[in-house]
Amino acid sequence: MARNLLKNPNGEENMEYWELTENGGDEWRVEEMPGDCGHAFTDDATTKYFTTSFELCLKKQLIDLLAEGYSSEELDNQPAVHVEDWYCGRTDCGCVYQLTVCLLDENKEVIQEFTPESVTLDPDTDDCSWKQITHTFSEYGPGVRFISFEHGGQDTKYWQGWFGVRVTGSSVTIDL
């Protein structure tokens, strides 16, 4: 099985390894599963998640593929790059989720980007339970040396506190 290149994907180490690119409202925090007005996760081994506030909260990791042990030759063969993320809302407040993953060259210029439409979860029309998003990059050309993974969101009611989207189980893997 390919190893997850994201460090601290579930908040077990608080915010360690994550760069907070937007930290609005009451800022990011880590909570225990399932949390207030929350949902159980699909995997009992995942016990924590990151949660956002009433203003936009985004966090990012930049993966240096050469530092992770991949050779230029391996990367130039364009191995499949798999991305996975899990997100959910609360049962009492709507939220917005967003994700952007970029394959970058040695100068950190974008080779290929995955930015799905933002997702709005509304407890009046959706159960807001944990949902998975996946994407596989392929045939992107040679030159990939870094991967940028950024996700987050906020709540839709502008309630003070941590009523925004919850994220956990993030992963980036490479098939050699």
Buried (B, 14 or more C-beta within 10 A) or exposed (E): EBEBBBEBBBBEEEBEEBEBEBBBBBBBBBBEBBBEEBBEBEEEEBBBBBBBBBBBBBBBBEBEBEEEEBEBEBBEEBBBBBBBBBBBBBEBBBBBBBBBBBBBBEEEEEBBEBEEEEBBBEBEEBEBBBBEBEBEBEEBEEBBBBBBBBBBBBBBEEBEBBBBBBBBBBBBBBEE
